[in-house]
Amino acid sequence: MHRPEIHAVNRRTLLLGTGAALAAPMALGMREAVAQQVTITGAGASFPRPVYERWGTQAREAAGIQLNYQSIGSGGGINQITNRTVDFGASDAPLPAEQLRERNLLQFPTVMGSVVLIVNLPGVQDNALRLTPELVTDIFLGKITRWNDTRIAETNRDIRIPNLPISIAYRADASGTTFTFTTYLSRVSTEWQQGPGAGTSVRWPVGNGARGNEGVANAVRNTPGAIGYTENAYATVNRLITTQLRNKSGRFVRPVMETFQAAAAQADWSRPGFAADLIDLNGENVWPIVTPTFILLPTNPVADRVAGSRNSMRFFDWAFRSGAQAATSLEYIPLPSSVHDAIRAAWAEQVRGPNGERLWPISG
């Protein structure tokens, strides 16, 4: 289904601009360095896969970097980078500072994205269905089992909801998207917090698991009466039906760029590991489930991974300078330029080669 309200927004200037980047690391003198294409490997979160793949396609020619990214879930990405089998890992669930130190990892965000609810309800239009935090929680707890439940009907008196059983799709793999969604459920429901709780994997009371954001999107698309949670880009690309949510300020909001930006504008990037918390924030126009997605980069790459670490930083430096349009076309939110600068400073300070040498900035 065409979503005109979103595509119109994408043509506007973002409130959170990427700004001018530091020129030194990728100055004109780098042209000789990127003339020969190199390959970097990464693995992890499916949440950012659409934008990483788009950046990878563009960076092949623009920066001479070929990206091989495996969308295996945040848990898999954390394991692979911990075992040093890839150049970088990717996770939507930020690691605590203690774990970053223990594993010799630097964590930094790349973009912000939003988790949305997707439904397959014949006759119900995109963003017409309104759900409250209480309804969402009771649906995923298995307390509400049919779409024509009186509580859902009372909240949606202006639309006709089919009399179908509710079929829940959730992530079967360890997932940062699950971490984000279950953190939201834990914030809005004491019962959820004391029951399944928040995590990359939880014991779901009801429903069926699917692997990756891709799997959840396909499960909902193929099952009338289904509901699931996914990163917004998957809903947009697959033209799935999304819902409104009542936010912490008591207003029903649609999952569109303005509401995502309203949450993103409140980000506090001073927390360890750049772990800004954007879930269930106050604000009249705030979408309640927004999160950064993160890269995990070794601070002490072994000799045969030094080039991969350098080129990974080159890749994300290029993305910060040149990837904003690709990100917003997929409805991700670029980071402010001040955060880009802070990330580059962290690369310079924390990432060291086998002999203690700085790996960033790269001289031309």
ZIPEPE-V838039 format. One record per residue. NEAR is the number of other ideal C-beta (glycine too) atoms within 10 Angstrom. Layout:
near
NEAR
NEAR
This chain:
near
10
8
20
9
13
20
13
11
18
15
8
11
6
18
13
19
12
21
16
10
17
16
9
13
20
23
13
8
11
19
11
9
17
18
8
7
12
16
13
24
17
26
23
32
33
31
34
31
22
25
25
28
15
19
26
18
13
18
24
14
10
14
24
18
23
16
23
12
21
16
22
21
30
32
21
22
30
25
17
22
24
17
10
17
12
25
27
29
30
31
27
26
25
25
22
12
13
9
15
19
12
11
17
15
22
22
23
24
22
24
24
23
29
28
27
26
24
24
22
20
21
10
9
18
10
20
20
18
23
19
20
17
19
15
22
23
22
19
22
26
18
13
15
18
13
13
22
12
18
8
14
20
13
9
19
19
7
6
14
11
20
13
10
16
11
20
18
24
25
24
29
17
19
20
30
29
30
28
26
27
26
25
21
24
25
22
18
20
19
10
13
23
16
9
15
18
13
19
16
21
17
19
8
18
13
14
18
15
16
20
17
22
29
16
20
31
23
18
23
28
16
10
16
14
18
22
26
31
27
30
30
28
24
26
27
20
12
15
11
24
22
24
23
21
25
19
23
16
13
8
14
14
23
20
26
21
24
16
24
27
20
19
25
28
15
14
23
10
16
9
12
13
19
21
20
20
15
23
20
19
20
10
17
12
16
25
27
24
27
29
30
26
27
26
26
27
26
25
18
16
22
12
9
9
20
19
15
22
25
21
23
26
28
24
25
25
23
22
27
24
20
17
24
21
14
20
25
22
16
21
26
27
25
25
28
19
18
10
21
24
15
15
23
21
12
18
24
14
12
19
22
18
16
12
7
7
9
13
20
19
17
19
9
13
